[in-house]
Structures are given as C-alpha cells and as structure tokens.
C-alpha cells in the first residue's frame, strides 16, 4: 500500500509539473512587463509605443493591468491641430495620475503616433485621430472603452471621468497655474479705472444706450453660438482625417460641435442681426429716400444670405430635416 501511495504521488507530480512550470513562466513574463512599464512611467507619464511595443505590452497576454492609449498624429507634416490640443490635455491627465496617490501598476497611459505605428492603425482599422481607447486587464475592449471624443471633448477632466468609469481609478486633475484669467481681469479693471479717472467730470458715456446695446448684443451672440458649451465640454477646434487630410469644421451630429463651428454660427447670426438693424434704420431714420432704399436692400440681402447659410448648417447636423432656403 505504501508503494502504491508513493507511485500516486509521483504520477501527480509528473502531471502537475509542466502546468506549474507554465504558470510560473507566465507570472515571470507578467512581472517583467509590469516592471518595464513602471520604469517607463517613472520617467515619462505617457509611454510612447511603436508597433512592437504595442503588441507586446498591450495586446499580448499575460496582462493584469489596463492601458489607456491615445492614437494620434503629432508630426508637423500631418498638420493635426486637434491632435496637439488633445495631447496637451492627455499629458495633464497622465501627470496628474503619475504624481498623485492614484499612481498604481493597474493602469498605464500610452501613445501611438501614426508615423511610429502605422501598422497598429491598420490592425485596428482606425482611420481618424486623435482616438482614445481603454484596453482592459481582461478581455477585449468593449464599445464603452472607446472614448466619445466628438461628444465629450478632450478636456482632461472629461477624460478623467471616462477613465474612472472604465477602470475604477479616480484621478484628480491638477492643472499647471494659469495666470491669463487674473491678468485679463486686472487689465479690464485698469481700463475701466483709467476711463473713470480721465473722464471723471463727464460720465455721460456710461449712459450711452448704443454702447450698452452693442455689448449686450455681443454677449447674446456669443452665448447663442455655443461658447458656453465649448467652455464646459472642451471640444476640438476642428477635425482632420490623418489619411485623407480633409478638415471638418462642422460636426455631423446634433449631439456635438467643434469650436470652429461656433465661430461660424456666431458670424452667421451676426450677419442676420446686422441685416435686421439695417432694415430697422431704413424704416425709422431721417435719411433721404435713396440711402434708405440702399439700406433696405442691403438688410434684406444680409438676412436672406446668412439665414440660408444657418439653415444649411442646421440641415447638415439634423439629418432628414426637410426644409431649405436657397442652399441645400
């Protein structure tokens, strides 16, 4: 019986030996990968990867960590302005993670530039940049692991919320000091103080209705064009396809917009407003009839032209909208 027991133990050892050796080898490979990533992350918060590094550290098992990867095109000849803006926010997010208590070996931030890893873009069938994808520790990326850049913008705070949702790692974004706001406020106060000092004996300009009306109109045009949405969401200025080079200034969805789009809408709204002002002046001013006719024709032309452009922008964002005016 003792001999049978010894034989059974030998058989179990023979069967479990290769499996145990394979598991140990797997743990060694994983430890090497994590140590290498930690070494790179200690030097640079965002790890630059080419095709080989991406396949080894992101795609190939074993892996017990998540990797947030920004696919971009930063080389000057690509002329991707949005990529540079998104990279600045991504660096702020990664640095906030690197120098905080959230720093852990369960998540890493990486970047694949098109000119350094075009094979990765082809492998993932990716034809636009910048794009953010979370590669989870287990399984393949799901739909939610691709960041909705066009909807949420690329502000570091928005990226941090998405990272927390996908990885349960909460990162408090810490931005470098920005003194532009206080300087502009100080300059504005200095200008106002200077005007009051120079014209202290005559403050009639403060009661100028035209000046206050113009200031209020500028504020209304800025708000109705979507400037506050830009401030909250931080969308890209425009979108350039790195393959075709085509630049889009109008977002194709009603759920998002580009910064350039708000400038275009502001210009069109301003044109319509100017046309309405000219029509009002033509009807109420004391000028001679000839000048009033010119103002009336110019006002009608501005309203018709810019309203038609506004309607065409609306149609491009709300697909299926049946109405158009002059322009489709």
Secondary structure, DSSP 4 states (H G I P E B T S, - for coil): -HHHHHHHHHHHHHHHHHHHHHHHHHHHHHHHHHHHHHHHHHH-SEEE--HHHHIIIIISSP--SEEEEEEE--SGGG--HHHHHHHHHHHHHHHHHHTSTT--TTEEEEEEETTT-HHHHHHTT--SSSEEEEE-SSS---GGGB--HHHH---HHHHHHHHHHHH-------PPP--HHHHHHHHHHHHHHHHHHHTTT--GGGG-HHHHHHHHHHHHHHHHTTHHHHHHH---S-EE-TTT--EESS-SSTT---HHHHHHHHHHHHHHHHHHHHHHHHHH--S-HHHHHHHHHHHHHHHHHHHHHHHHHHHHHSTT----SS--
